Amino acid sequence: MLFDEEFLKKLERLSIVSKRVFAGQMRAERRSRKRGSGLEFADFKQYLPGDDFRSLDWNAFVRLDKLLLKLYEEEEDLPIYFFIDSSRSMTIGKPSKFDYARRLVAALSYISLSHLDRVSLVPFSTNIEDDLPRVRGKTQIHRMLRFLEDIKAHGQTDLRQVARTFLNGSHRRGLVVVVSDLFDDQGYEDALNMISSQRHEVFVLQISDSTEAHPPLMGELRLIDAESGEMRELTVTPNLLRAYEQAYKVFCEKLETFCLQRQIGVLRVETSQDLEDLILNVFRQGRFVA
């Protein structure tokens, strides 16, 4: 069991917040403004030729001598796609970035399922692995947890190919949450641009280990790339270490700038951060959950 009962009850009081409203297939605990019959009256609008005259408010016409349409709020499910980086670079750290990412996705999925959103889990490395598509309802959480536990970390990262595969499938527009360290030799820019250009809302959770920003390395070392297996021998000096730390800082800043310029949500999460505090405080302050 990944979480105790008390924490799960706290999660039930939260819901994923989307900046946009997507057309849903079923009523859920999310409201979107639509014309016509619905669950709760929302507002009026001026009648225009072509509008559904069945929604005219004749009482308002008698009082105001104006043709007004009733608008209602109708609850709909939000498609949420959790992209989980399962490449080998995610195995770094204690706890590993991969384990932390799976626990984080489990928590967010629980929130989503508790509020009747439609959730898909999309593990990826060089391409999309076997995914868990379109589950709905809190009764699916055990199936979700089993799926997350069974994912294995392997291979290199190719976000561009992952985006192509996803967009070639028949997926409704929704919220795409990319949970990854964003280490991709080809870059993340094309992939995020492709997904957002198809009118999906994108949110990036950059998973990092504290040793990546400040590696405890010095002297003669043989380093092996976690994904490619490439080996390199080098001498780590204080100057070289400072240069690396600056490069990593620039990498993170460029990601934030790239996302903010394209209205893509982004948050860097260190694996040392308490998960409950992250979900219940940081995410709420950032309006990712409410």
SVG drawing of the C-alpha trace seen along z (x, -y; Angstrom):
<svg xmlns="http://www.w3.org/2000/svg" viewBox="-44 -45 86 51">
<polyline fill="none" stroke="black" stroke-width="0.4" points="0.0,0.0 1.6,-3.3 -0.4,-5.6 -2.1,-5.2 -5.9,-5.7 -5.6,-9.2 -3.6,-10.5 -6.0,-9.0 -8.9,-10.8 -7.1,-14.1 -6.5,-13.4 -10.2,-12.9 -10.9,-16.5 -8.7,-17.7 -9.2,-17.8 -7.0,-18.4 -7.5,-22.0 -7.5,-22.6 -7.1,-26.1 -9.3,-25.1 -12.6,-23.2 -12.7,-20.1 -15.7,-18.4 -16.4,-15.4 -18.1,-12.1 -19.8,-11.7 -20.9,-14.0 -18.3,-14.1 -17.3,-16.4 -16.1,-19.1 -18.3,-21.9 -18.2,-23.5 -20.6,-26.1 -22.8,-24.8 -26.1,-25.9 -29.2,-24.0 -30.3,-21.7 -27.8,-20.9 -27.3,-20.5 -27.3,-24.1 -28.3,-27.5 -25.2,-29.7 -26.1,-32.8 -27.9,-34.5 -26.8,-35.4 -28.3,-37.5 -30.2,-35.4 -28.6,-35.3 -30.0,-33.8 -29.2,-30.1 -29.2,-29.7 -31.5,-27.0 -34.8,-28.8 -35.8,-26.1 -33.5,-27.7 -35.2,-31.1 -36.3,-32.6 -39.9,-33.8 -40.3,-35.2 -37.3,-37.5 -38.8,-38.4 -42.0,-39.5 -40.1,-41.6 -37.3,-43.0 -38.6,-42.8 -35.3,-41.0 -34.7,-37.6 -32.3,-35.9 -30.9,-32.3 -30.4,-30.4 -26.9,-29.0 -26.2,-26.0 -23.2,-24.4 -22.8,-20.8 -20.3,-18.5 -18.0,-16.6 -15.0,-14.3 -11.6,-15.6 -9.2,-13.3 -5.9,-13.3 -2.8,-11.6 0.1,-11.0 3.3,-10.5 5.7,-8.6 9.4,-8.6 10.6,-5.0 14.0,-5.5 17.2,-4.4 18.2,-7.9 15.2,-7.8 16.8,-5.1 19.3,-7.6 19.0,-8.5 17.6,-7.1 14.7,-7.0 15.1,-6.8 13.5,-9.4 11.5,-6.6 10.0,-5.4 9.3,-8.9 7.6,-9.6 5.4,-6.5 4.3,-7.5 3.6,-11.0 1.5,-9.8 -0.3,-7.3 -1.3,-10.3 -2.4,-12.5 -4.3,-9.5 -6.1,-8.9 -7.2,-12.5 -8.4,-12.3 -10.2,-9.0 -11.9,-10.2 -13.4,-13.0 -14.5,-10.9 -11.9,-12.2 -10.8,-9.7 -7.2,-8.8 -4.6,-7.2 -1.1,-6.1 1.5,-6.4 4.9,-5.0 7.6,-6.0 11.3,-5.7 12.3,-5.5 8.5,-5.2 5.3,-4.7 5.2,-1.4 2.1,0.6 -0.2,-2.0 -3.3,-1.9 -5.9,-3.8 -9.1,-5.6 -9.9,-4.3 -12.5,-6.0 -13.8,-5.9 -12.1,-5.3 -12.7,-1.6 -9.9,-1.5 -7.2,-2.7 -5.9,0.8 -5.6,1.6 -3.8,-1.7 -1.4,-0.9 -0.6,2.6 0.1,1.1 2.5,-1.4 4.3,1.3 4.8,3.4 6.5,0.7 10.2,1.3 12.8,-1.4 14.8,-0.7 16.0,-2.3 16.8,-5.9 14.5,-8.9 12.9,-10.0 10.2,-12.5 9.7,-13.5 8.8,-9.9 6.6,-9.6 4.7,-12.7 4.3,-11.5 2.9,-8.1 0.5,-9.7 -0.8,-12.2 -1.3,-9.6 -3.7,-7.8 -7.3,-8.6 -7.1,-10.6 -9.5,-13.3 -8.1,-16.7 -7.2,-16.9 -4.5,-17.5 -1.1,-15.9 1.1,-15.7 4.7,-14.9 6.5,-13.4 10.2,-13.2 13.7,-14.4 13.6,-15.8 17.0,-14.3 16.7,-13.7 19.7,-14.1 17.2,-15.4 15.6,-17.9 12.1,-18.2 11.1,-21.3 9.7,-19.7 7.7,-17.1 6.0,-19.7 5.3,-22.0 3.7,-19.1 1.4,-18.2 0.3,-21.7 -0.2,-22.6 -2.9,-19.9 -4.8,-21.9 -3.9,-19.6 -3.1,-21.4 0.4,-20.4 1.9,-20.4 5.5,-19.4 6.7,-17.9 10.5,-17.9 11.8,-15.2 15.3,-15.8 17.7,-14.3 19.7,-16.7 23.0,-15.1 22.2,-16.1 22.4,-19.8 25.3,-19.3 27.1,-16.0 29.5,-14.8 32.3,-14.1 35.9,-14.9 39.2,-13.5 39.9,-10.9 36.6,-9.2 35.1,-6.9 31.6,-8.1 29.0,-6.0 25.9,-7.5 22.9,-5.8 20.9,-5.6 23.4,-5.1 26.1,-3.3 28.8,-5.6 31.8,-5.7 34.1,-8.7 37.2,-9.1 37.9,-12.6 39.4,-14.5 36.8,-16.4 38.3,-19.6 36.5,-22.4 36.4,-24.5 34.9,-21.7 32.3,-21.0 31.3,-24.6 30.9,-24.7 28.7,-21.6 26.5,-23.0 26.1,-26.2 25.2,-24.2 22.6,-22.2 21.1,-25.5 20.9,-26.9 19.2,-23.6 16.5,-24.0 16.0,-27.8 15.7,-27.2 13.0,-24.6 11.0,-27.0 11.4,-29.9 10.4,-27.6 7.3,-26.4 6.2,-29.8 6.5,-31.4 4.1,-28.7 1.7,-28.8 2.8,-25.3 2.7,-24.6 6.1,-23.6 7.3,-22.6 10.7,-21.1 10.3,-18.5 13.2,-17.1 12.9,-13.5 13.9,-14.7 10.7,-16.6 8.0,-15.2 5.3,-13.9 2.3,-14.8 3.6,-18.4 4.1,-18.5 0.5,-17.4 -1.3,-19.2 0.6,-22.5 2.9,-23.2 0.5,-22.0 -2.4,-23.8 -0.4,-27.1 0.4,-26.6 -3.3,-25.9 -2.5,-22.5 -4.9,-21.0 -7.6,-22.7"/>
</svg>
